[in-house]
Amino acid sequence: MTQAIVRPLVGAIAKPDIVWERLPTDFILPDDPVESIAQPFVAAALTESLGLDGRITPEMLIVSNMALVARLNQKTTVKSPDWFYVAKASPLVGGLIRRSYTPHTEGEIPAIVMEFLSEEETGEYSMRPVFPYGKMWFYEQILQVPIYLIFDPEDGRLEIRKLATSGKYELQTLDQNNRYWIESLGLYIGLWYGSRMEQTYYWLRWWDISDSLLLWGTEKLEQEHQLLELEQRRAEAEKQRADLAEQEILRLRQLIAESQNK
C-alpha cells in the first residue's frame, strides 16, 4: 500500500510568534522623512473635518505617522501609517504623551489604516513575510486591520482593501461617485479635487449618509459668512418693506385728512 507523503511548500514561511507589548521606553523610533508635502496636509484635513462635525470622541485614537507596534519573533516591529483610526483606545494616565500604539494591549486594533503614495514606491504594497516585514503583510496578517486604504494625491488613485473571511485583503469597488462606505465611521470616503492652504491636488474627503460633504474649517467659516450675509440681506429687505409700508400708511392718512378738510 502506497502512503502519501505531504511535503511542506518550498519557500513557505510560518507566521512569526506575536507578542503585544508596549514600545520600550528606550526604543529609538525611525526618523523617516516625509516623502511628499501632500501627505501631512491630506491627513490633517481628514481629521479636521471629522472633528468639526463632532465625530471624534475621547476614547477614539485618530493620528498620523504614529508607530503601530508588535513584537514578532522577539523583534520589535514598527510601522507608521500616514493615518489610522482606532474606535476605542485605553487612555493614558499621568499626563503622558502617546508616542506609539500597541493593539490588544492599549485598545482595539485599528479599524482603518491609510498609506499615501509619494513619487517613489515605498513599500505600501509589500507582502514581505520576514523582517523587516512589508506594510501590507503587517496590516493584513499581523494586525488584521479591516480596511486598508492606499491613496495617491497626485493622480487620484484610490485603492481600498477589505479583510475577507479568508484572512486576505480583497480590493473593493468604488461607487459611481468614486466613494466607498466606511461602516465603522458611518461615512463615505472618496475623491475631491481642489485647493486647500494653497495646495491643489486630489484630496480624500468624507460624506455622510445624506450625501453632505463634511466641511473643513475654512469652508465652514465661508459658509457661516455666506449665511450671515444672507441674513443681513433679508433684514435689509424686511426693513425696506417696513419703511415702504409706513410711507404708504402716512400717504393714506394724508389723503384722508385732505378729503376731510374739503
C-alpha positions as CSV (number, residue, x, y, z in Angstrom):
1,M,0.0,0.0,0.0
2,T,1.4,3.3,-1.0
3,Q,1.4,6.1,1.7
4,A,1.0,9.7,0.6
5,I,3.8,11.9,1.9
6,V,2.8,15.6,2.4
7,R,5.8,17.8,1.9
8,P,6.0,21.5,3.0
9,L,5.7,24.0,0.2
10,V,9.1,25.2,-1.0
11,G,9.6,28.7,0.3
12,A,6.7,28.6,2.8
13,I,7.3,30.8,5.8
14,A,5.5,30.3,9.1
15,K,3.8,33.3,10.7
16,P,6.0,34.7,13.4
17,D,5.3,34.5,17.1
18,I,3.4,37.6,18.2
19,V,3.7,39.4,21.5
20,W,1.6,42.5,22.0
21,E,3.7,44.7,24.3
22,R,4.2,48.4,24.6
23,L,7.1,50.1,22.9
24,P,10.2,50.0,25.2
25,T,10.9,53.5,26.6
26,D,14.5,53.3,25.2
27,F,13.3,52.3,21.7
28,I,14.5,54.8,19.1
29,L,11.8,55.4,16.6
30,P,12.9,55.8,12.9
31,D,13.1,59.4,11.8
32,D,11.9,58.9,8.3
33,P,11.5,62.0,6.2
34,V,8.0,62.8,4.8
35,E,8.0,61.6,1.2
36,S,5.5,64.2,-0.1
37,I,4.3,67.6,1.1
38,A,0.7,66.4,0.4
39,Q,0.8,63.6,2.9
40,P,0.5,65.7,6.2
41,F,-2.0,68.0,4.5
42,V,-4.3,65.2,3.5
43,A,-4.0,63.5,6.9
44,A,-4.7,66.7,8.8
45,A,-7.7,67.6,6.6
46,L,-9.3,64.2,7.2
47,T,-9.1,64.6,10.9
48,E,-10.2,68.2,10.9
49,S,-13.5,67.6,9.1
50,L,-14.3,64.7,11.5
51,G,-13.7,66.9,14.5
52,L,-15.7,69.9,13.1
53,D,-18.6,67.6,12.5
54,G,-18.5,66.3,16.1
55,R,-17.5,62.8,15.2
56,I,-14.4,62.5,17.4
57,T,-14.9,61.2,20.9
58,P,-12.4,60.9,23.8
59,E,-12.0,57.1,23.5
60,M,-11.0,57.3,19.8
61,L,-7.5,57.5,18.6
62,I,-7.1,59.3,15.2
63,V,-3.5,60.0,14.3
64,S,-1.0,60.2,11.5
65,N,2.6,58.9,11.4
66,M,2.4,57.3,14.8
67,A,4.1,53.9,15.4
68,L,2.0,50.8,15.4
69,V,3.8,48.2,17.4
70,A,4.0,44.4,17.7
71,R,6.9,42.1,18.8
72,L,7.4,39.5,16.1
73,N,9.9,36.6,16.7
74,Q,11.5,38.6,19.6
75,K,12.0,41.7,17.3
76,T,10.1,44.9,17.9
77,T,8.4,45.8,14.7
78,V,7.1,49.3,14.0
79,K,5.0,50.7,11.1
80,S,3.9,54.3,11.0
81,P,0.8,54.7,8.7
82,D,0.1,58.1,7.2
83,W,-3.3,58.0,9.0
84,F,-5.2,55.5,11.2
85,Y,-8.3,55.3,13.3
86,V,-9.0,53.3,16.4
87,A,-12.6,53.3,17.7
88,K,-11.6,52.6,21.3
89,A,-8.1,53.1,22.8
90,S,-7.2,53.0,26.5
91,P,-6.5,56.4,28.0
92,L,-3.0,57.3,29.1
93,V,-2.6,58.2,32.8
94,G,-0.3,60.7,34.5
95,G,-0.3,63.2,31.7
96,L,1.9,61.0,29.4
97,I,2.1,61.7,25.7
98,R,1.3,58.8,23.5
99,R,4.3,58.1,21.2
100,S,3.2,54.7,19.9
101,Y,0.2,52.3,19.9
102,T,0.1,48.6,20.5
103,P,-3.2,46.9,19.6
104,H,-4.8,44.5,22.1
105,T,-2.5,45.9,24.9
106,E,-3.6,49.6,24.6
107,G,-7.0,49.1,23.0
108,E,-8.7,47.8,19.9
109,I,-7.0,47.1,16.6
110,P,-7.2,50.0,14.1
111,A,-10.4,49.9,12.1
112,I,-8.8,51.8,9.2
113,V,-5.2,52.3,8.1
114,M,-4.2,54.6,5.3
115,E,-1.0,55.0,3.3
116,F,-0.4,57.9,0.9
117,L,1.9,57.3,-2.1
118,S,4.8,59.5,-2.9
119,E,6.7,59.8,-6.1
120,E,8.6,56.7,-5.4
121,E,7.4,53.2,-4.3
122,T,7.9,53.0,-0.6
123,G,6.5,49.6,0.2
124,E,2.8,50.2,0.7
125,Y,2.1,47.1,-1.4
126,S,4.9,45.0,0.2
127,M,3.9,41.5,1.3
128,R,7.4,40.6,2.6
129,P,6.8,38.0,5.4
130,V,10.2,38.3,7.0
131,F,11.9,41.1,8.9
132,P,11.7,43.9,8.0
133,Y,8.1,43.0,7.2
134,G,6.1,44.5,4.4
135,K,3.5,47.1,5.2
136,M,0.5,45.3,3.6
137,W,1.6,42.0,5.1
138,F,1.9,43.5,8.5
139,Y,-1.6,45.1,8.3
140,E,-3.2,42.0,6.8
141,Q,-1.5,39.1,8.6
142,I,-0.4,40.6,12.0
143,L,-2.7,43.5,12.9
144,Q,-5.6,42.2,10.7
145,V,-6.9,45.7,10.1
146,P,-10.4,45.5,8.5
147,I,-9.8,48.4,6.0
148,Y,-6.5,49.2,4.3
149,L,-6.5,52.3,2.0
150,I,-3.8,53.4,-0.4
151,F,-4.1,56.8,-2.0
152,D,-2.1,58.9,-4.4
153,P,-2.8,62.7,-4.2
154,E,-1.1,63.3,-7.5
155,D,-3.3,61.2,-9.8
156,G,-6.2,60.5,-7.5
157,R,-5.6,56.7,-7.4
158,L,-7.7,55.3,-4.5
159,E,-7.5,51.6,-3.6
160,I,-9.5,50.2,-0.7
161,R,-8.9,46.7,0.5
162,K,-11.2,44.9,3.0
163,L,-10.1,42.0,5.1
164,A,-12.2,38.9,3.9
165,T,-13.1,35.9,6.0
166,S,-10.2,34.1,4.3
167,G,-7.8,36.5,6.2
168,K,-6.7,38.1,3.0
169,Y,-7.3,41.6,1.6
170,E,-9.8,41.9,-1.2
171,L,-9.8,45.0,-3.4
172,Q,-13.1,46.9,-3.2
173,T,-15.1,48.6,-5.9
174,L,-15.9,52.3,-5.5
175,D,-19.4,53.6,-6.3
176,Q,-20.4,55.8,-9.2
177,N,-19.2,58.8,-7.2
178,N,-15.7,57.3,-6.6
179,R,-16.6,56.8,-2.9
180,Y,-16.7,53.9,-0.5
181,W,-18.9,53.4,2.6
182,I,-16.8,53.0,5.8
183,E,-19.1,51.1,8.2
184,S,-17.0,51.8,11.3
185,L,-17.3,55.6,10.9
186,G,-20.8,55.7,9.2
187,L,-19.3,57.8,6.4
188,Y,-18.4,57.6,2.8
189,I,-14.8,58.3,1.9
190,G,-14.0,59.5,-1.6
191,L,-12.1,61.7,-4.0
192,W,-12.3,65.5,-4.2
193,Y,-10.1,67.7,-6.4
194,G,-9.3,71.3,-5.4
195,S,-7.3,73.6,-3.2
196,R,-6.7,73.9,0.5
197,M,-4.0,76.0,2.1
198,E,-2.6,76.9,-1.4
199,Q,-2.2,73.2,-2.2
200,T,-4.0,71.9,-5.3
201,Y,-4.3,68.2,-5.9
202,Y,-6.6,65.3,-5.1
203,W,-7.9,65.0,-1.5
204,L,-9.7,62.4,0.5
205,R,-13.0,63.7,1.8
206,W,-15.8,62.4,4.0
207,W,-19.5,62.4,3.0
208,D,-22.4,61.4,5.3
209,I,-25.3,59.1,4.5
210,S,-27.3,62.0,3.1
211,D,-24.5,62.9,0.7
212,S,-23.5,66.0,2.6
213,L,-19.8,66.8,2.5
214,L,-18.0,67.2,5.8
215,L,-16.5,70.6,5.7
216,W,-13.0,71.9,6.5
217,G,-12.6,74.8,8.8
218,T,-12.1,77.4,6.0
219,E,-15.2,76.1,4.3
220,K,-17.2,76.2,7.4
221,L,-16.2,79.8,8.0
222,E,-17.1,80.7,4.4
223,Q,-20.5,79.0,4.8
224,E,-21.1,80.9,8.0
225,H,-20.1,84.2,6.3
226,Q,-22.5,83.5,3.4
227,L,-25.3,82.7,5.9
228,L,-24.6,85.9,7.8
229,E,-24.6,87.9,4.5
230,L,-27.9,86.3,3.5
231,E,-29.4,87.1,6.9
232,Q,-28.2,90.7,6.6
233,R,-29.8,91.0,3.1
234,R,-33.1,89.5,4.5
235,A,-33.0,92.0,7.4
236,E,-32.4,94.9,5.0
237,A,-35.2,93.7,2.7
238,E,-37.5,93.4,5.6
239,K,-36.6,97.0,6.8
240,Q,-37.2,98.3,3.3
241,R,-40.7,96.6,3.2
242,A,-41.5,98.1,6.6
243,D,-40.4,101.5,5.5
244,L,-42.5,101.3,2.4
245,A,-45.5,100.2,4.4
246,E,-45.0,103.0,6.8
247,Q,-44.7,105.5,4.0
248,E,-47.9,104.1,2.4
249,I,-49.8,104.5,5.7
250,L,-48.6,108.1,6.0
251,R,-49.7,108.8,2.5
252,L,-53.2,107.3,3.1
253,R,-53.6,109.3,6.3
254,Q,-52.6,112.5,4.4
255,L,-55.2,111.7,1.7
256,I,-57.9,111.1,4.4
257,A,-57.0,114.3,6.1
258,E,-57.1,116.3,2.9
259,S,-60.5,114.9,2.0
260,Q,-61.9,115.8,5.4
261,N,-60.8,119.4,5.1
262,K,-62.5,119.9,1.8
